[in-house]
Amino acid sequence: MSRIGNKIIEIPEGVSAKVENGIFIAAHEQNENKVEIHPLSEVKIENNTIKVSRKNETKFAKSVHGLIRSLIANALEGVKNGFSKQLEIVGVGYKAQVEGNLLKLKVGFSHEVEYVAPKGITFEVKKNIISISGIDKQLVGQVAADIRAIKKPEPYKGKGIKYVGEKIIRKVGKAVKGAGGA
């Protein structure tokens, strides 16, 4: 039994939702999000709610049922409020700056690393915090992971790019030998 798949989705105020040719479309002002509906799932829009059901009871159909419901709920949330992730840059001389849709990172390499924002993603930098925002939850998370992968935090001093609130497990450095040893 899919507990997530059986939940009814409320359509937020001001958001329009429709299904066309197997694609769910959520729209609000200039934002539009699309979700491809799997052939084993069925989406019904009634009044101000959305109900997702499955066409058969196979194990795969049950797994797709909850997935499609979550993707539709995220699409509705994304067009209304959007999603964001924050990354923190830790290290002496490490910094970031935004020029249009280009994020320039100075993170200890001999060169500056440039990351071009995909369509629908915006960057904002305040001090050492990079904010990534957009209407597609999966894309926002993927861009954040890609940027973090440029310079992962190292375990000795914690230098690198990490998520805000992420706890880095530190290792102890080399032990210094005593001066009077043989």
C-alpha positions in Angstrom: 0.0 0.0 0.0 1.5 3.3 -1.0 0.8 5.8 1.7 2.4 8.7 -0.1 0.7 7.8 -3.4 -2.7 7.8 -1.9 -2.4 11.3 -0.4 -4.6 13.9 -2.1 -2.7 17.0 -3.3 -4.2 20.4 -2.7 -3.7 22.9 -5.5 -2.3 26.2 -4.0 -4.1 29.5 -4.5 -3.3 31.1 -7.9 -1.7 28.0 -9.4 -3.3 26.3 -12.5 -2.9 22.6 -13.1 -3.7 20.5 -16.2 -2.9 17.2 -17.9 -2.1 17.2 -21.6 -0.8 14.2 -23.6 0.6 12.4 -20.5 2.3 15.5 -19.2 1.2 17.3 -16.0 1.6 21.1 -16.3 1.6 23.4 -13.2 1.7 27.2 -13.9 1.8 30.3 -11.8 2.5 33.8 -13.2 5.6 33.3 -15.5 6.6 30.0 -13.9 5.7 26.7 -15.5 6.8 23.2 -14.4 6.1 20.0 -16.3 6.1 16.4 -15.0 5.9 13.4 -17.4 3.3 11.0 -16.1 4.2 7.3 -16.3 1.8 5.1 -18.3 1.1 3.0 -15.2 -0.2 6.1 -13.3 -3.3 8.1 -13.8 -3.9 11.7 -12.6 -7.3 13.1 -12.0 -7.9 16.8 -11.3 -11.2 17.6 -9.5 -12.3 20.8 -7.9 -9.1 22.1 -6.2 -7.4 18.7 -5.6 -5.3 16.2 -7.5 -5.6 12.4 -7.1 -2.9 10.0 -8.4 -3.9 6.4 -8.9 -2.2 3.3 -10.5 -3.6 1.2 -13.4 -2.5 -2.2 -12.0 -1.1 -3.7 -8.8 2.4 -4.8 -10.0 5.3 -4.0 -7.7 6.7 -1.5 -10.3 3.3 0.2 -10.6 3.2 0.6 -6.9 6.7 2.2 -6.7 5.9 4.6 -9.6 2.6 5.6 -7.9 4.3 7.3 -5.0 7.0 8.8 -7.2 4.6 10.5 -9.6 2.6 11.9 -6.7 5.8 13.4 -5.1 6.9 14.9 -8.4 3.5 16.5 -9.0 3.5 17.9 -5.4 7.0 19.3 -5.9 6.0 20.9 -9.3 3.1 22.7 -7.6 5.3 23.8 -4.7 8.1 24.9 -7.1 5.9 27.2 -9.3 4.3 28.8 -6.2 7.3 29.3 -3.8 10.4 27.9 -5.5 13.2 25.9 -4.0 16.7 27.0 -2.7 19.8 25.5 -1.4 22.7 27.3 0.3 26.4 26.4 0.2 29.1 27.8 2.4 32.7 28.5 1.3 35.3 27.8 4.0 39.0 28.7 3.6 41.4 31.6 3.6 41.2 33.4 0.3 38.3 31.3 -1.0 35.5 33.4 -2.5 32.7 33.4 -5.1 31.2 36.0 -7.3 28.3 36.1 -9.7 28.4 37.7 -13.2 25.0 37.2 -14.9 24.4 33.5 -15.0 28.0 32.7 -14.4 29.4 31.7 -10.9 33.1 32.3 -10.5 34.8 30.4 -7.7 38.3 30.9 -6.3 38.8 27.8 -4.1 42.5 27.1 -3.9 43.3 26.1 -7.5 45.8 27.8 -9.8 42.8 29.1 -11.8 39.4 30.4 -11.3 36.6 27.8 -11.7 33.5 29.0 -13.7 30.1 27.3 -13.4 27.3 28.3 -15.9 23.8 28.2 -14.4 21.4 26.0 -16.3 18.1 27.5 -17.5 15.8 28.3 -14.6 18.6 28.5 -11.9 19.8 31.8 -10.3 22.8 32.4 -8.1 23.2 34.9 -5.3 26.4 35.4 -3.2 26.6 37.2 0.2 29.9 37.0 1.9 30.8 33.3 1.8 27.3 31.9 1.3 26.1 30.9 -2.2 22.3 30.7 -2.6 21.0 28.5 -5.5 17.3 29.0 -6.3 14.8 27.8 -9.0 11.4 26.1 -9.5 12.7 22.6 -10.2 13.6 20.8 -7.0 15.7 18.1 -8.7 17.7 20.7 -10.7 18.4 22.9 -7.7 19.7 19.9 -5.8 21.8 18.7 -8.7 23.4 22.1 -9.3 24.2 22.4 -5.5 25.8 19.0 -5.6 27.8 19.8 -8.7 29.2 23.0 -7.2 30.0 21.2 -3.9 31.9 18.6 -5.9 34.2 21.3 -7.3 36.0 21.5 -3.9 34.6 19.1 -1.3 35.4 20.0 2.3 38.6 18.2 3.4 38.6 16.5 6.8 41.7 18.2 8.4 40.9 21.9 8.3 37.4 21.7 6.8 38.4 23.9 3.8 36.1 23.7 0.7 32.5 24.1 -0.3 29.8 22.6 2.0 26.1 22.8 2.5 25.0 25.3 5.2 24.5 23.3 8.4 26.5 20.3 7.1 28.8 18.8 9.8 32.3 17.9 8.6 33.9 15.1 10.6 37.4 16.2 11.4 40.5 14.0 11.5 43.4 14.6 13.8 46.6 15.7 12.1 50.1 14.2 12.4 51.3 13.7 16.0 54.5 15.6 16.9 57.3 13.5 18.4 58.9 14.6 21.6 62.2 16.6 21.6 64.1 14.2 23.8 63.4 11.0 21.9 66.2 8.6 21.0 
